[in-house]
Amino acid sequence: MTALRSASSLPIAADQGATVIRLHDHPLSGNGHKVRMLLSMLGLPHEHVFRDVPSGRPQQEPEFAALNPLLQIPILEDGQTVIWDSQAILVYLARRYGPDWFPLEPEPAARVMQWLSFATNEINNSLQQARLYYLLGEHHDIDLMTRRGLRVLTILDRELAERPWLAADRATIADLACYPYVGLSRQGKLPLDDFRRTVAWMERIEALPGYIPMPGLLGTPAIP
Ligand SMILES: N[C@@H](CCC(=O)N[C@@H](CS)C(=O)NCC(=O)O)C(=O)O
């Protein structure tokens, strides 16, 4: 394996019989950050496996393709269980280690799914692409991504006028799934100045026990 392992978290003692949780990730990945936040908020010891996906190198490695046929991070290994896609990983971790993060009553469960879908489709196909256009020079229709991004932020801000959290009366994985690319949106030249309810919601997330920041979020330098 060419990936580097960092010991940023406590190792799980083999003699306790616990499985090792391993997150394949890149520190500038917003999708990865959703998972990093939940692992931290749940207090779960884990290892990071650095995957330099912008370089294209991990995508050449058969071992990486065996973990995720889409050749993307984040990927979570929990013992023999391998899950890819940040939303799916949030669901897995919540159901296995922190059920409060994913309420199963019909309405909040449906609302969580609604916002996980919003994160996958609407947010990733606007704010994430605009960020990649400016940060990494990726080819995207930036006018379209900007228009879509403004629509996403407008919808979020309107929804957050009605309630403090997206899916329930407390923070859930819906909030964590939507948070990173909204918080990183100024890197895609979509500042949050006109979206004060969204900024207040971000501050509520940032006050949760175990919250961790990442470079580029508000309160950190815009370009790391
Ligand atoms: N739907 C996936 C998207 C994952 C994704 O876009 N990952 C990016 C990094 S944030 C990646 O690995 N890109 C490299 C590639 O597609 O080759 C998720 O939510 O995890």
PDBQT file of the ligand as one rigid body, heavy atoms in Angstrom, charges set to zero:
ROOT
HETATM    1  N1  LIG A 301     -20.777  11.077  -3.883  1.00  0.00    +0.000 N 
HETATM    2  C1  LIG A 301     -19.449  10.956  -3.382  1.00  0.00    +0.000 C 
HETATM    3  C2  LIG A 301     -18.554  11.932  -4.112  1.00  0.00    +0.000 C 
HETATM    4  C3  LIG A 301     -17.100  11.733  -3.695  1.00  0.00    +0.000 C 
HETATM    5  C4  LIG A 301     -16.158  12.665  -4.411  1.00  0.00    +0.000 C 
HETATM    6  O1  LIG A 301     -16.558  13.505  -5.228  1.00  0.00    +0.000 OA
HETATM    7  N2  LIG A 301     -14.863  12.521  -4.068  1.00  0.00    +0.000 N 
HETATM    8  C5  LIG A 301     -13.836  13.319  -4.664  1.00  0.00    +0.000 C 
HETATM    9  C6  LIG A 301     -13.033  14.027  -3.581  1.00  0.00    +0.000 C 
HETATM   10  S1  LIG A 301     -14.054  15.091  -2.602  1.00  0.00    +0.000 SA
HETATM   11  C7  LIG A 301     -12.864  12.385  -5.395  1.00  0.00    +0.000 C 
HETATM   12  O2  LIG A 301     -12.478  11.372  -4.880  1.00  0.00    +0.000 OA
HETATM   13  N3  LIG A 301     -12.474  12.752  -6.617  1.00  0.00    +0.000 N 
HETATM   14  C8  LIG A 301     -11.522  12.026  -7.372  1.00  0.00    +0.000 C 
HETATM   15  C9  LIG A 301     -12.084  11.414  -8.609  1.00  0.00    +0.000 C 
HETATM   16  O3  LIG A 301     -13.313  11.468  -8.820  1.00  0.00    +0.000 OA
HETATM   17  O4  LIG A 301     -11.274  10.878  -9.387  1.00  0.00    +0.000 OA
HETATM   18  C10 LIG A 301     -19.415  11.207  -1.868  1.00  0.00    +0.000 C 
HETATM   19  O5  LIG A 301     -20.307  11.915  -1.362  1.00  0.00    +0.000 OA
HETATM   20  O6  LIG A 301     -18.524  10.674  -1.190  1.00  0.00    +0.000 OA
ENDROOT
TORSDOF 0
